[in-house]
Amino acid sequence: MDMCTPCCISQLACCCGSAACSCCCNCCPKIKQSTGTRIMYAFYFLLVTVICVIMMSPTVDQELRDKIPFYSELCERMNAGENCKTLVGYSAVYKVCFGMACFFLLFSIFTIRVNNSQGCRAAIHNGFWLLKFIALAACCAGGFFLPDEGTFLEVWRYVGATGGFIFLLIQLMLLVEFAHRWNTNWSSGVKYNRLWYAALAFVTLVLFSVAVGAVVFMGLFYTHPEACLLNKIFLGINGSLCLIVSLLAISPCIQKLQPTSGLLQPGVISVYVMYLTFSAFSSKPKEMVEKDGVNTTVCVFPFNSGLESDMKIVTTMGTVILFGCVLYSCLTSTTRRSSAALRVCRNSEPETERARCCFCFGDDTEDYDEEKTGSGQNVVYDEREGTIYSYSYFHFVFFLGSLYVMMTVTNWFHYDGHKIEKLLEGSWSVFWIKMASCWVCLILYMWTLFAPMVCPKRFEA
C-alpha cells in the first residue's frame, strides 16, 4: 500500500495539475514528457472517433435498445428524441466532431508562439488532463445545442471537406517521408552490420511481392470482359506508375543526387497505392451484367458468397488502416524531421542515423533529466531547455484530423442513409477521392526524387 501511494499521488497530479503523465507499472520503459503528452491527446482523439463510429452504427443502436431497460423513457428524459434519434446518424457525428475540432483549434490558438515549456500555457498543454477531458466533453455536447441546425450542417460539411483534403495531403506527404526515413535509417546500419542489408533486401522483396500480388488479384477479381472499364483503366495506370517510380528511384541520374535512394521507398509507395486502388474499387457502386438471363453483380470482393460478410472484412481492414494513418500523421507531423520533410529540404544526414528496427518515433533529442515517479514509470523531461515541437501546429493537425475523420465516417458527401458497416460501399465520391489520392501520393514521391535537381540549395549538406 505504501509503495502505491506515491504513484497514486503522481497520477492525481497528472490529472489535476501540470505534472507529466506516466504509468503506475515500474516495469514500463521510461517515457519522454513530450511523447506522453502527444499520446494523451491521441487517446482523446481516438476516444471521440470511436464514439462517432458508434453513432453511425445501427447495430450498436439496436443493441442499446435491446439491452438497456427503459431505453425510450431514458431518451425522452434526456430530450434526445424518440429512441435517441438525435444522438445517432451523420448529423450527430457532425456535431461531436465540431466540438472536438473546436477543442483542438482553441488549443492551437492558445499555444501560438509557445517556445518555453516552463510557462503557464505550456503547463496547461502538458497537464491538467482531467480538466481538459471535461472541456472536450463540454465542447462535444455543446454541438447539440447549436441553433439553425440545417444551416450549420450545410456550412460545416464544406468546412469539413476542405480540412479533410488538407489533412489527406499532409498524410500522403508523411507517408512519402516515412518511406525515405525507413530506407535512410536501415541503410545507415549497412556499413556496421551487413545484416541490415539483408533486412533491406528482404523487406523490399516482400513489399514488391505484395504489390504485384495485389495487381494480379485485382486483375482477376475486379475486372470483367463485359464490364468494369474504369477498373481496367485505373489498374493499368496505377500499376504502370508504380513501375515507373521504381525504375526512376534506381536510375543513374537519381542515384547520383541521392545515393540512399533505393527500391524500399517505391516498394512502400506501391503497396499503399495498391491498397488505395483496391479500396477505391471496393467503394465504387456495383456493376451488373446479364448471365444466362440473370443479372449478376461483377467486380466485387470474391471470397464467400455473402457480400455482407465480405464487406465486413474489407471495412475492418480499411478502418484499422484509417486509424493507423490518422494517428501516425497527427503524432509525427510535428517532429523536427517530419516538419523538415513537409518543407522539402534535407532533414537528416545518413551519418548521424542510428539504425534500429523501431525508427518511426525516433529520438528527436538525446540525453535529458530523468525523474522517478514513485514506484511507477520513469519520466524523461526532454523539454527543460525549450519545446521540441510546435504545440500550436500539433493541435492544428489534430483539428484537421478531426475534420478528416468526420468526413470519412459519414462517407464524405454521400451521408444520407449511410452506415458505418458500409464504410467502403457504393460511393462515387469516395472512389474518386481514393483514386486521386493514389496519383497525389505518386506525384509527391516523384517530386522528392526530382527536388534535388530543382532546388539544389535546400538539399546541400
Long-range contacts (C-beta under 8 A, 24 or more apart in sequence): 3-374, 3-375, 4-375, 5-374, 6-373, 6-374, 6-375, 6-376, 7-373, 7-374, 7-375, 7-376, 9-374, 10-373, 10-374, 10-376, 11-376, 13-127, 14-127, 14-129, 15-128, 15-129, 15-130, 16-128, 16-130, 16-131, 17-127, 17-128, 18-123, 18-124, 18-126, 18-127, 18-128, 19-127, 20-126, 20-127, 20-379, 20-381, 21-127, 21-129, 22-373, 22-376, 22-377, 22-378, 22-379, 23-376, 23-377, 24-375, 24-376, 24-377, 25-376, 25-377, 26-375, 26-376, 26-377, 28-376, 28-377, 29-377, 30-370, 30-377, 30-378, 30-379, 30-380, 31-377, 31-378, 31-379, 31-380, 32-365, 32-368, 32-379, 32-380, 32-382, 33-117, 33-126, 33-379, 33-380, 33-381, 33-382, 33-383, 34-382, 34-383, 34-387, 34-388, 34-389, 35-361, 36-379, 37-125, 37-126, 38-331, 38-334, 38-394, 39-331, 40-129, 41-330, 41-394, 41-395, 41-398, 42-327, 42-330, 42-331, 44-132, 44-133, 44-136, 45-100, 45-326, 45-327, 45-330, 45-398, 45-401, 45-402, 46-323, 46-327, 48-96, 48-97, 48-100, 48-136, 48-140, 48-402, 49-323, 49-326, 49-405, 49-409, 51-96, 51-140, 52-93, 52-96, 52-97, 52-405, 52-406, 52-409, 53-319, 53-409, 53-420, 55-87, 55-88, 55-89, 55-92, 55-93, 55-96, 56-88, 56-89, 56-90, 56-93, 56-409, 56-410, 56-418, 56-419, 56-420, 57-419, 57-420, 57-421, 58-88, 58-419, 58-421, 59-421, 61-88, 86-144, 90-410, 90-415, 90-416, 90-418, 91-149, 91-153, 92-144, 93-406, 93-409, 93-410, 94-143, 94-152, 94-153, 94-156, 94-157, 94-160, 94-406, 94-410, 95-140, 95-143, 95-144, 95-146, 96-140, 96-143, 97-160, 97-402, 97-403, 97-405, 97-406, 98-143, 98-146, 98-152, 98-156, 99-136, 99-138, 99-139, 99-140, 99-141, 99-142, 99-143, 100-136, 100-139, 100-140, 100-402, 101-163, 101-399, 101-402, 101-403, 101-406, 102-139, 103-135, 103-136, 103-139, 103-140, 104-395, 104-396, 104-398, 104-399, 104-402, 105-395, 105-396, 105-399, 107-391, 107-395, 108-392, 108-393, 108-394, 108-395, 108-396, 108-399, 109-392, 111-391, 111-392, 111-395, 112-392, 113-392, 114-387, 114-391, 114-392, 115-386, 115-387, 116-386, 116-387, 117-383, 117-384, 117-386, 117-387, 118-384, 122-383, 122-387, 122-391, 125-391, 157-413, 159-403, 160-403, 160-406, 160-407, 161-407, 161-412, 161-413, 162-403, 163-399, 163-400, 163-402, 163-403, 163-404, 164-400, 164-403, 164-404, 164-406, 164-407, 164-408, 164-412, 166-400, 167-329, 167-397, 167-400, 167-401, 167-403, 167-404, 168-404, 168-433, 168-437, 169-440, 170-329, 170-333, 170-342, 170-397, 170-400, 171-325, 171-326, 171-329, 171-404, 172-437, 172-440, 172-441, 172-444, 173-341, 173-342, 173-444, 174-328, 174-329, 174-332, 174-333, 174-338, 174-341, 174-342, 175-268, 175-269, 175-272, 175-325, 175-441, 176-265, 176-269, 176-341, 176-441, 176-444, 176-445, 176-448, 177-337, 177-338, 177-341, 177-342, 177-347, 178-268, 178-328, 178-332, 178-360, 179-264, 179-265, 179-266, 179-268, 179-269, 179-445, 180-265, 180-341, 180-448, 181-337, 181-341, 181-359, 182-264, 182-265, 182-268, 182-359, 183-260, 183-261, 183-262, 183-264, 183-265, 184-260, 184-348, 184-350, 184-353, 185-353, 185-354, 185-355, 185-356, 185-359, 185-362, 186-264, 186-355, 186-359, 187-260, 187-262, 187-350, 187-355, 188-350, 188-351, 188-353, 188-354, 188-355, 189-353, 189-354, 189-355, 192-355, 193-355, 196-355, 200-262, 200-264, 203-264, 203-267, 204-262, 204-263, 204-264, 204-267, 207-264, 207-267, 207-268, 207-270, 207-271, 208-246, 208-263, 208-267, 208-270, 210-271, 210-274, 211-242, 211-267, 211-270, 211-271, 211-273, 211-274, 214-271, 214-274, 214-275, 214-277, 214-278, 215-239, 215-274, 217-278, 218-274, 218-277, 218-278, 218-281, 221-299, 221-300, 221-301, 221-302, 222-278, 222-281, 222-299, 222-300, 223-299, 224-287, 224-289, 224-298, 224-299, 226-289, 226-298, 227-287, 227-288, 227-289, 227-298, 227-299, 228-287, 228-298, 228-299, 230-284, 231-281, 231-284, 231-299, 234-277, 234-280, 234-435, 235-277, 238-273, 238-274, 238-277, 238-438, 238-442, 241-273, 241-439, 241-442, 242-266, 242-269, 242-270, 242-273, 242-274, 242-442, 245-269, 245-270, 245-442, 245-445, 245-446, 245-449, 246-270, 248-446, 248-449, 249-449, 254-449, 257-452, 257-453, 257-459, 258-449, 258-452, 260-350, 261-449, 265-445, 266-445, 269-441, 269-442, 269-445, 272-441, 273-438, 273-441, 273-442, 275-321, 276-434, 276-435, 276-437, 276-438, 276-441, 277-434, 277-435, 277-438, 279-314, 279-318, 279-424, 279-434, 280-430, 280-431, 280-434, 280-435, 280-438, 281-431, 282-311, 282-314, 282-318, 282-424, 282-425, 283-424, 283-425, 283-426, 283-427, 283-430, 283-431, 283-434, 284-426, 284-428, 284-431, 285-426, 285-427, 285-428, 286-426, 311-421, 311-422, 311-424, 311-425, 312-421, 314-424, 315-420, 315-421, 315-422, 315-423, 315-424, 318-423, 318-424, 319-423, 322-408, 326-401, 326-404, 326-405, 328-360, 329-397, 329-401, 330-394, 330-397, 330-398, 330-401, 331-361, 332-360, 332-361, 333-393, 333-394, 333-397, 334-389, 334-390, 334-393, 334-394, 334-397, 335-361, 335-364, 335-389, 336-364, 336-388, 336-389, 337-362, 337-364, 339-389, 339-390, 339-393, 344-447, 344-448, 344-451, 344-455, 344-458, 345-455, 345-458, 345-459, 346-458, 346-459, 346-460, 346-461, 349-461, 364-388, 364-389
